[in-house]
Amino acid sequence: MEEAMELQEIEVVIDPDGTVKLEVRGVSGPACLDLTADLESALGGQVVAREMTAEAQATVDDQVDERLRRNR
């Protein structure tokens, strides 16, 4: 039986001043950085700012909590 794949989305917004913003949805934790790496490179590779979404941060927090529980 196959598992249903979760939808992964990258929204690309180009502001009138040329600033490009990427927003990733449906990806857990810092895996979004791997998902956007090639796109960031193709756009010039210069990242001015990066904000992790609540979805990504919650997953990172869960991973840290799990590691702490295993190391006790």
PDB file of N, CA, C and O in Angstrom, chain B, residues numbered from 101:
ATOM      1  N   MET B 101       0.845  -1.180   0.000  1.00  0.00           N
ATOM      2  CA  MET B 101       0.000   0.000   0.000  1.00  0.00           C
ATOM      3  C   MET B 101       0.894   1.248   0.000  1.00  0.00           C
ATOM      4  O   MET B 101       1.783   1.374   0.843  1.00  0.00           O
ATOM      5  N   GLU B 102       0.664   2.146  -0.922  1.00  0.00           N
ATOM      6  CA  GLU B 102       1.474   3.355  -1.027  1.00  0.00           C
ATOM      7  C   GLU B 102       0.976   4.430  -0.077  1.00  0.00           C
ATOM      8  O   GLU B 102      -0.226   4.602   0.126  1.00  0.00           O
ATOM      9  N   GLU B 103       1.942   5.156   0.504  1.00  0.00           N
ATOM     10  CA  GLU B 103       1.581   6.292   1.338  1.00  0.00           C
ATOM     11  C   GLU B 103       1.326   7.488   0.448  1.00  0.00           C
ATOM     12  O   GLU B 103       1.989   7.664  -0.574  1.00  0.00           O
ATOM     13  N   ALA B 104       0.365   8.312   0.837  1.00  0.00           N
ATOM     14  CA  ALA B 104       0.098   9.543   0.094  1.00  0.00           C
ATOM     15  C   ALA B 104       1.200  10.542   0.386  1.00  0.00           C
ATOM     16  O   ALA B 104       1.561  10.764   1.542  1.00  0.00           O
ATOM     17  N   MET B 105       1.726  11.134  -0.654  1.00  0.00           N
ATOM     18  CA  MET B 105       2.766  12.144  -0.471  1.00  0.00           C
ATOM     19  C   MET B 105       2.116  13.469  -0.076  1.00  0.00           C
ATOM     20  O   MET B 105       1.082  13.863  -0.616  1.00  0.00           O
ATOM     21  N   GLU B 106       2.751  14.139   0.878  1.00  0.00           N
ATOM     22  CA  GLU B 106       2.259  15.449   1.257  1.00  0.00           C
ATOM     23  C   GLU B 106       2.638  16.449   0.184  1.00  0.00           C
ATOM     24  O   GLU B 106       3.694  16.338  -0.438  1.00  0.00           O
ATOM     25  N   LEU B 107       1.782  17.412  -0.024  1.00  0.00           N
ATOM     26  CA  LEU B 107       2.034  18.451  -1.004  1.00  0.00           C
ATOM     27  C   LEU B 107       3.120  19.386  -0.500  1.00  0.00           C
ATOM     28  O   LEU B 107       3.029  19.900   0.615  1.00  0.00           O
ATOM     29  N   GLN B 108       4.130  19.607  -1.299  1.00  0.00           N
ATOM     30  CA  GLN B 108       5.200  20.548  -0.981  1.00  0.00           C
ATOM     31  C   GLN B 108       5.099  21.686  -1.977  1.00  0.00           C
ATOM     32  O   GLN B 108       5.041  21.459  -3.185  1.00  0.00           O
ATOM     33  N   GLU B 109       5.076  22.916  -1.468  1.00  0.00           N
ATOM     34  CA  GLU B 109       4.927  24.079  -2.324  1.00  0.00           C
ATOM     35  C   GLU B 109       6.029  25.092  -2.047  1.00  0.00           C
ATOM     36  O   GLU B 109       6.460  25.270  -0.908  1.00  0.00           O
ATOM     37  N   ILE B 110       6.471  25.744  -3.103  1.00  0.00           N
ATOM     38  CA  ILE B 110       7.359  26.893  -2.976  1.00  0.00           C
ATOM     39  C   ILE B 110       6.659  28.049  -3.678  1.00  0.00           C
ATOM     40  O   ILE B 110       6.428  28.002  -4.887  1.00  0.00           O
ATOM     41  N   GLU B 111       6.326  29.074  -2.924  1.00  0.00           N
ATOM     42  CA  GLU B 111       5.728  30.274  -3.500  1.00  0.00           C
ATOM     43  C   GLU B 111       6.853  31.276  -3.739  1.00  0.00           C
ATOM     44  O   GLU B 111       7.641  31.564  -2.838  1.00  0.00           O
ATOM     45  N   VAL B 112       6.919  31.801  -4.959  1.00  0.00           N
ATOM     46  CA  VAL B 112       7.932  32.781  -5.322  1.00  0.00           C
ATOM     47  C   VAL B 112       7.233  34.111  -5.565  1.00  0.00           C
ATOM     48  O   VAL B 112       6.343  34.212  -6.410  1.00  0.00           O
ATOM     49  N   VAL B 113       7.650  35.141  -4.810  1.00  0.00           N
ATOM     50  CA  VAL B 113       7.080  36.475  -4.950  1.00  0.00           C
ATOM     51  C   VAL B 113       8.204  37.416  -5.355  1.00  0.00           C
ATOM     52  O   VAL B 113       9.235  37.485  -4.687  1.00  0.00           O
ATOM     53  N   ILE B 114       8.003  38.143  -6.457  1.00  0.00           N
ATOM     54  CA  ILE B 114       8.984  39.125  -6.904  1.00  0.00           C
ATOM     55  C   ILE B 114       8.363  40.506  -6.720  1.00  0.00           C
ATOM     56  O   ILE B 114       7.391  40.855  -7.389  1.00  0.00           O
ATOM     57  N   ASP B 115       8.938  41.288  -5.800  1.00  0.00           N
ATOM     58  CA  ASP B 115       8.454  42.627  -5.516  1.00  0.00           C
ATOM     59  C   ASP B 115       8.850  43.581  -6.642  1.00  0.00           C
ATOM     60  O   ASP B 115       9.768  43.289  -7.408  1.00  0.00           O
ATOM     61  N   PRO B 116       8.156  44.727  -6.745  1.00  0.00           N
ATOM     62  CA  PRO B 116       8.488  45.705  -7.792  1.00  0.00           C
ATOM     63  C   PRO B 116       9.951  46.168  -7.761  1.00  0.00           C
ATOM     64  O   PRO B 116      10.497  46.550  -8.796  1.00  0.00           O
ATOM     65  N   ASP B 117      10.588  46.137  -6.583  1.00  0.00           N
ATOM     66  CA  ASP B 117      11.989  46.556  -6.495  1.00  0.00           C
ATOM     67  C   ASP B 117      12.956  45.433  -6.865  1.00  0.00           C
ATOM     68  O   ASP B 117      14.171  45.619  -6.797  1.00  0.00           O
ATOM     69  N   GLY B 118      12.430  44.270  -7.256  1.00  0.00           N
ATOM     70  CA  GLY B 118      13.264  43.146  -7.664  1.00  0.00           C
ATOM     71  C   GLY B 118      13.587  42.165  -6.552  1.00  0.00           C
ATOM     72  O   GLY B 118      14.208  41.131  -6.799  1.00  0.00           O
ATOM     73  N   THR B 119      13.173  42.476  -5.331  1.00  0.00           N
ATOM     74  CA  THR B 119      13.391  41.566  -4.210  1.00  0.00           C
ATOM     75  C   THR B 119      12.572  40.296  -4.425  1.00  0.00           C
ATOM     76  O   THR B 119      11.384  40.360  -4.740  1.00  0.00           O
ATOM     77  N   VAL B 120      13.216  39.147  -4.252  1.00  0.00           N
ATOM     78  CA  VAL B 120      12.537  37.866  -4.426  1.00  0.00           C
ATOM     79  C   VAL B 120      12.334  37.232  -3.055  1.00  0.00           C
ATOM     80  O   VAL B 120      13.261  37.168  -2.247  1.00  0.00           O
ATOM     81  N   LYS B 121      11.117  36.765  -2.799  1.00  0.00           N
ATOM     82  CA  LYS B 121      10.801  36.085  -1.548  1.00  0.00           C
ATOM     83  C   LYS B 121      10.324  34.674  -1.875  1.00  0.00           C
ATOM     84  O   LYS B 121       9.523  34.466  -2.787  1.00  0.00           O
ATOM     85  N   LEU B 122      10.832  33.713  -1.114  1.00  0.00           N
ATOM     86  CA  LEU B 122      10.410  32.323  -1.265  1.00  0.00           C
ATOM     87  C   LEU B 122       9.712  31.897   0.015  1.00  0.00           C
ATOM     88  O   LEU B 122      10.213  32.142   1.112  1.00  0.00           O
ATOM     89  N   GLU B 123       8.561  31.262  -0.124  1.00  0.00           N
ATOM     90  CA  GLU B 123       7.873  30.712   1.045  1.00  0.00           C
ATOM     91  C   GLU B 123       7.592  29.245   0.768  1.00  0.00           C
ATOM     92  O   GLU B 123       6.995  28.893  -0.249  1.00  0.00           O
ATOM     93  N   VAL B 124       8.028  28.401   1.684  1.00  0.00           N
ATOM     94  CA  VAL B 124       7.879  26.954   1.521  1.00  0.00           C
ATOM     95  C   VAL B 124       6.764  26.456   2.439  1.00  0.00           C
ATOM     96  O   VAL B 124       6.682  26.844   3.605  1.00  0.00           O
ATOM     97  N   ARG B 125       5.919  25.601   1.900  1.00  0.00           N
ATOM     98  CA  ARG B 125       4.841  24.998   2.692  1.00  0.00           C
ATOM     99  C   ARG B 125       4.881  23.485   2.512  1.00  0.00           C
ATOM    100  O   ARG B 125       5.252  22.977   1.454  1.00  0.00           O
ATOM    101  N   GLY B 126       4.495  22.781   3.564  1.00  0.00           N
ATOM    102  CA  GLY B 126       4.393  21.324   3.481  1.00  0.00           C
ATOM    103  C   GLY B 126       5.708  20.600   3.666  1.00  0.00           C
ATOM    104  O   GLY B 126       5.833  19.428   3.312  1.00  0.00           O
ATOM    105  N   VAL B 127       6.697  21.296   4.223  1.00  0.00           N
ATOM    106  CA  VAL B 127       8.007  20.681   4.449  1.00  0.00           C
ATOM    107  C   VAL B 127       8.349  20.837   5.917  1.00  0.00           C
ATOM    108  O   VAL B 127       8.229  21.929   6.473  1.00  0.00           O
ATOM    109  N   SER B 128       8.769  19.764   6.543  1.00  0.00           N
ATOM    110  CA  SER B 128       9.067  19.780   7.971  1.00  0.00           C
ATOM    111  C   SER B 128      10.496  20.211   8.243  1.00  0.00           C
ATOM    112  O   SER B 128      11.429  19.784   7.563  1.00  0.00           O
ATOM    113  N   GLY B 129      10.653  21.052   9.234  1.00  0.00           N
ATOM    114  CA  GLY B 129      11.972  21.434   9.734  1.00  0.00           C
ATOM    115  C   GLY B 129      12.843  22.107   8.700  1.00  0.00           C
ATOM    116  O   GLY B 129      12.344  22.707   7.748  1.00  0.00           O
ATOM    117  N   PRO B 130      14.138  22.007   8.887  1.00  0.00           N
ATOM    118  CA  PRO B 130      15.071  22.705   8.002  1.00  0.00           C
ATOM    119  C   PRO B 130      15.220  22.062   6.622  1.00  0.00           C
ATOM    120  O   PRO B 130      16.049  22.507   5.829  1.00  0.00           O
ATOM    121  N   ALA B 131      14.440  21.029   6.323  1.00  0.00           N
ATOM    122  CA  ALA B 131      14.487  20.413   4.992  1.00  0.00           C
ATOM    123  C   ALA B 131      14.104  21.412   3.911  1.00  0.00           C
ATOM    124  O   ALA B 131      14.443  21.222   2.742  1.00  0.00           O
ATOM    125  N   CYS B 132      13.403  22.472   4.289  1.00  0.00           N
ATOM    126  CA  CYS B 132      13.029  23.488   3.311  1.00  0.00           C
ATOM    127  C   CYS B 132      14.267  24.159   2.719  1.00  0.00           C
ATOM    128  O   CYS B 132      14.239  24.619   1.578  1.00  0.00           O
ATOM    129  N   LEU B 133      15.350  24.216   3.489  1.00  0.00           N
ATOM    130  CA  LEU B 133      16.583  24.825   2.994  1.00  0.00           C
ATOM    131  C   LEU B 133      17.171  23.999   1.859  1.00  0.00           C
ATOM    132  O   LEU B 133      17.690  24.554   0.890  1.00  0.00           O
ATOM    133  N   ASP B 134      17.093  22.680   1.972  1.00  0.00           N
ATOM    134  CA  ASP B 134      17.557  21.796   0.897  1.00  0.00           C
ATOM    135  C   ASP B 134      16.675  21.939  -0.344  1.00  0.00           C
ATOM    136  O   ASP B 134      17.150  21.913  -1.479  1.00  0.00           O
ATOM    137  N   LEU B 135      15.388  22.089  -0.088  1.00  0.00           N
ATOM    138  CA  LEU B 135      14.424  22.180  -1.184  1.00  0.00           C
ATOM    139  C   LEU B 135      14.625  23.452  -2.005  1.00  0.00           C
ATOM    140  O   LEU B 135      14.408  23.433  -3.217  1.00  0.00           O
ATOM    141  N   THR B 136      15.031  24.544  -1.385  1.00  0.00           N
ATOM    142  CA  THR B 136      15.161  25.821  -2.083  1.00  0.00           C
ATOM    143  C   THR B 136      16.586  26.141  -2.525  1.00  0.00           C
ATOM    144  O   THR B 136      16.803  27.147  -3.200  1.00  0.00           O
ATOM    145  N   ALA B 137      17.557  25.315  -2.163  1.00  0.00           N
ATOM    146  CA  ALA B 137      18.969  25.623  -2.444  1.00  0.00           C
ATOM    147  C   ALA B 137      19.234  25.875  -3.927  1.00  0.00           C
ATOM    148  O   ALA B 137      19.874  26.869  -4.271  1.00  0.00           O
ATOM    149  N   ASP B 138      18.762  25.009  -4.800  1.00  0.00           N
ATOM    150  CA  ASP B 138      19.006  25.184  -6.237  1.00  0.00           C
ATOM    151  C   ASP B 138      18.313  26.432  -6.772  1.00  0.00           C
ATOM    152  O   ASP B 138      18.866  27.145  -7.610  1.00  0.00           O
ATOM    153  N   LEU B 139      17.117  26.689  -6.292  1.00  0.00           N
ATOM    154  CA  LEU B 139      16.375  27.874  -6.727  1.00  0.00           C
ATOM    155  C   LEU B 139      17.081  29.145  -6.261  1.00  0.00           C
ATOM    156  O   LEU B 139      17.204  30.104  -7.023  1.00  0.00           O
ATOM    157  N   GLU B 140      17.545  29.152  -5.012  1.00  0.00           N
ATOM    158  CA  GLU B 140      18.287  30.309  -4.498  1.00  0.00           C
ATOM    159  C   GLU B 140      19.538  30.549  -5.331  1.00  0.00           C
ATOM    160  O   GLU B 140      19.858  31.693  -5.655  1.00  0.00           O
ATOM    161  N   SER B 141      20.240  29.491  -5.674  1.00  0.00           N
ATOM    162  CA  SER B 141      21.449  29.603  -6.488  1.00  0.00           C
ATOM    163  C   SER B 141      21.127  30.166  -7.871  1.00  0.00           C
ATOM    164  O   SER B 141      21.840  31.035  -8.372  1.00  0.00           O
ATOM    165  N   ALA B 142      20.059  29.671  -8.481  1.00  0.00           N
ATOM    166  CA  ALA B 142      19.661  30.145  -9.807  1.00  0.00           C
ATOM    167  C   ALA B 142      19.257  31.615  -9.785  1.00  0.00           C
ATOM    168  O   ALA B 142      19.392  32.314 -10.789  1.00  0.00           O
ATOM    169  N   LEU B 143      18.764  32.081  -8.644  1.00  0.00           N
ATOM    170  CA  LEU B 143      18.356  33.482  -8.508  1.00  0.00           C
ATOM    171  C   LEU B 143      19.514  34.400  -8.121  1.00  0.00           C
ATOM    172  O   LEU B 143      19.310  35.598  -7.924  1.00  0.00           O
ATOM    173  N   GLY B 144      20.705  33.861  -8.010  1.00  0.00           N
ATOM    174  CA  GLY B 144      21.860  34.688  -7.702  1.00  0.00           C
ATOM    175  C   GLY B 144      22.561  34.306  -6.426  1.00  0.00           C
ATOM    176  O   GLY B 144      23.690  34.738  -6.193  1.00  0.00           O
ATOM    177  N   GLY B 145      21.920  33.502  -5.583  1.00  0.00           N
ATOM    178  CA  GLY B 145      22.557  32.971  -4.389  1.00  0.00           C
ATOM    179  C   GLY B 145      22.743  33.924  -3.232  1.00  0.00           C
ATOM    180  O   GLY B 145      23.296  33.530  -2.205  1.00  0.00           O
ATOM    181  N   GLN B 146      22.300  35.168  -3.357  1.00  0.00           N
ATOM    182  CA  GLN B 146      22.486  36.123  -2.270  1.00  0.00           C
ATOM    183  C   GLN B 146      21.223  36.167  -1.400  1.00  0.00           C
ATOM    184  O   GLN B 146      20.198  36.717  -1.803  1.00  0.00           O
ATOM    185  N   VAL B 147      21.316  35.583  -0.209  1.00  0.00           N
ATOM    186  CA  VAL B 147      20.201  35.578   0.725  1.00  0.00           C
ATOM    187  C   VAL B 147      20.400  36.737   1.693  1.00  0.00           C
ATOM    188  O   VAL B 147      21.396  36.790   2.414  1.00  0.00           O
ATOM    189  N   VAL B 148      19.446  37.664   1.703  1.00  0.00           N
ATOM    190  CA  VAL B 148      19.540  38.846   2.559  1.00  0.00           C
ATOM    191  C   VAL B 148      18.992  38.534   3.944  1.00  0.00           C
ATOM    192  O   VAL B 148      19.555  38.975   4.947  1.00  0.00           O
ATOM    193  N   ALA B 149      17.900  37.777   4.009  1.00  0.00           N
ATOM    194  CA  ALA B 149      17.281  37.428   5.291  1.00  0.00           C
ATOM    195  C   ALA B 149      16.577  36.091   5.138  1.00  0.00           C
ATOM    196  O   ALA B 149      16.143  35.715   4.049  1.00  0.00           O
ATOM    197  N   ARG B 150      16.473  35.379   6.260  1.00  0.00           N
ATOM    198  CA  ARG B 150      15.786  34.094   6.252  1.00  0.00           C
ATOM    199  C   ARG B 150      14.956  34.002   7.523  1.00  0.00           C
ATOM    200  O   ARG B 150      15.460  34.247   8.619  1.00  0.00           O
ATOM    201  N   GLU B 151      13.685  33.650   7.376  1.00  0.00           N
ATOM    202  CA  GLU B 151      12.793  33.459   8.520  1.00  0.00           C
ATOM    203  C   GLU B 151      12.200  32.063   8.424  1.00  0.00           C
ATOM    204  O   GLU B 151      11.662  31.674   7.387  1.00  0.00           O
ATOM    205  N   MET B 152      12.301  31.321   9.504  1.00  0.00           N
ATOM    206  CA  MET B 152      11.687  30.000   9.533  1.00  0.00           C
ATOM    207  C   MET B 152      10.217  30.162   9.930  1.00  0.00           C
ATOM    208  O   MET B 152       9.893  30.926  10.839  1.00  0.00           O
ATOM    209  N   THR B 153       9.341  29.443   9.248  1.00  0.00           N
ATOM    210  CA  THR B 153       7.919  29.500   9.581  1.00  0.00           C
ATOM    211  C   THR B 153       7.654  28.761  10.886  1.00  0.00           C
ATOM    212  O   THR B 153       8.505  28.017  11.374  1.00  0.00           O
ATOM    213  N   ALA B 154       6.488  28.971  11.436  1.00  0.00           N
ATOM    214  CA  ALA B 154       6.101  28.267  12.657  1.00  0.00           C
ATOM    215  C   ALA B 154       6.124  26.754  12.425  1.00  0.00           C
ATOM    216  O   ALA B 154       6.494  25.994  13.319  1.00  0.00           O
ATOM    217  N   GLU B 155       5.727  26.316  11.224  1.00  0.00           N
ATOM    218  CA  GLU B 155       5.723  24.890  10.870  1.00  0.00           C
ATOM    219  C   GLU B 155       7.140  24.320  10.943  1.00  0.00           C
ATOM    220  O   GLU B 155       7.350  23.245  11.504  1.00  0.00           O
ATOM    221  N   ALA B 156       8.092  25.026  10.386  1.00  0.00           N
ATOM    222  CA  ALA B 156       9.482  24.560  10.399  1.00  0.00           C
ATOM    223  C   ALA B 156      10.050  24.592  11.805  1.00  0.00           C
ATOM    224  O   ALA B 156      10.722  23.648  12.219  1.00  0.00           O
ATOM    225  N   GLN B 157       9.795  25.650  12.542  1.00  0.00           N
ATOM    226  CA  GLN B 157      10.339  25.785  13.885  1.00  0.00           C
ATOM    227  C   GLN B 157       9.766  24.735  14.830  1.00  0.00           C
ATOM    228  O   GLN B 157      10.495  24.202  15.667  1.00  0.00           O
ATOM    229  N   ALA B 158       8.488  24.429  14.715  1.00  0.00           N
ATOM    230  CA  ALA B 158       7.868  23.417  15.570  1.00  0.00           C
ATOM    231  C   ALA B 158       8.527  22.067  15.352  1.00  0.00           C
ATOM    232  O   ALA B 158       8.756  21.329  16.310  1.00  0.00           O
ATOM    233  N   THR B 159       8.830  21.738  14.121  1.00  0.00           N
ATOM    234  CA  THR B 159       9.473  20.464  13.821  1.00  0.00           C
ATOM    235  C   THR B 159      10.874  20.419  14.400  1.00  0.00           C
ATOM    236  O   THR B 159      11.285  19.396  14.948  1.00  0.00           O
ATOM    237  N   VAL B 160      11.615  21.515  14.286  1.00  0.00           N
ATOM    238  CA  VAL B 160      12.961  21.587  14.859  1.00  0.00           C
ATOM    239  C   VAL B 160      12.880  21.419  16.366  1.00  0.00           C
ATOM    240  O   VAL B 160      13.671  20.677  16.948  1.00  0.00           O
ATOM    241  N   ASP B 161      11.937  22.096  17.007  1.00  0.00           N
ATOM    242  CA  ASP B 161      11.762  21.974  18.457  1.00  0.00           C
ATOM    243  C   ASP B 161      11.449  20.537  18.845  1.00  0.00           C
ATOM    244  O   ASP B 161      11.968  20.043  19.846  1.00  0.00           O
ATOM    245  N   ASP B 162      10.604  19.854  18.063  1.00  0.00           N
ATOM    246  CA  ASP B 162      10.266  18.451  18.336  1.00  0.00           C
ATOM    247  C   ASP B 162      11.499  17.559  18.222  1.00  0.00           C
ATOM    248  O   ASP B 162      11.682  16.643  19.024  1.00  0.00           O
ATOM    249  N   GLN B 163      12.344  17.825  17.229  1.00  0.00           N
ATOM    250  CA  GLN B 163      13.563  17.025  17.051  1.00  0.00           C
ATOM    251  C   GLN B 163      14.519  17.223  18.219  1.00  0.00           C
ATOM    252  O   GLN B 163      15.132  16.262  18.684  1.00  0.00           O
ATOM    253  N   VAL B 164      14.655  18.457  18.698  1.00  0.00           N
ATOM    254  CA  VAL B 164      15.524  18.744  19.835  1.00  0.00           C
ATOM    255  C   VAL B 164      14.989  18.048  21.083  1.00  0.00           C
ATOM    256  O   VAL B 164      15.756  17.445  21.833  1.00  0.00           O
ATOM    257  N   ASP B 165      13.681  18.129  21.308  1.00  0.00           N
ATOM    258  CA  ASP B 165      13.074  17.465  22.463  1.00  0.00           C
ATOM    259  C   ASP B 165      13.323  15.960  22.425  1.00  0.00           C
ATOM    260  O   ASP B 165      13.640  15.358  23.451  1.00  0.00           O
ATOM    261  N   GLU B 166      13.182  15.345  21.243  1.00  0.00           N
ATOM    262  CA  GLU B 166      13.398  13.902  21.103  1.00  0.00           C
ATOM    263  C   GLU B 166      14.848  13.542  21.409  1.00  0.00           C
ATOM    264  O   GLU B 166      15.097  12.548  22.091  1.00  0.00           O
ATOM    265  N   ARG B 167      15.801  14.319  20.926  1.00  0.00           N
ATOM    266  CA  ARG B 167      17.209  14.052  21.201  1.00  0.00           C
ATOM    267  C   ARG B 167      17.512  14.183  22.692  1.00  0.00           C
ATOM    268  O   ARG B 167      18.272  13.386  23.243  1.00  0.00           O
ATOM    269  N   LEU B 168      16.931  15.169  23.336  1.00  0.00           N
ATOM    270  CA  LEU B 168      17.142  15.353  24.761  1.00  0.00           C
ATOM    271  C   LEU B 168      16.582  14.164  25.556  1.00  0.00           C
ATOM    272  O   LEU B 168      17.204  13.710  26.516  1.00  0.00           O
ATOM    273  N   ARG B 169      15.411  13.665  25.155  1.00  0.00           N
ATOM    274  CA  ARG B 169      14.826  12.512  25.841  1.00  0.00           C
ATOM    275  C   ARG B 169      15.706  11.273  25.678  1.00  0.00           C
ATOM    276  O   ARG B 169      15.871  10.506  26.626  1.00  0.00           O
ATOM    277  N   ARG B 170      16.276  11.066  24.476  1.00  0.00           N
ATOM    278  CA  ARG B 170      17.124   9.903  24.234  1.00  0.00           C
ATOM    279  C   ARG B 170      18.437   9.960  24.990  1.00  0.00           C
ATOM    280  O   ARG B 170      18.999   8.921  25.334  1.00  0.00           O
ATOM    281  N   ASN B 171      18.934  11.162  25.254  1.00  0.00           N
ATOM    282  CA  ASN B 171      20.227  11.315  25.918  1.00  0.00           C
ATOM    283  C   ASN B 171      20.129  11.321  27.453  1.00  0.00           C
ATOM    284  O   ASN B 171      21.149  11.461  28.127  1.00  0.00           O
ATOM    285  N   ARG B 172      18.980  11.180  27.985  1.00  0.00           N
ATOM    286  CA  ARG B 172      18.815  11.179  29.453  1.00  0.00           C
ATOM    287  C   ARG B 172      19.132   9.845  30.031  1.00  0.00           C
ATOM    288  O   ARG B 172      19.048   9.662  31.246  1.00  0.00           O
TER     289      ARG B 172
END
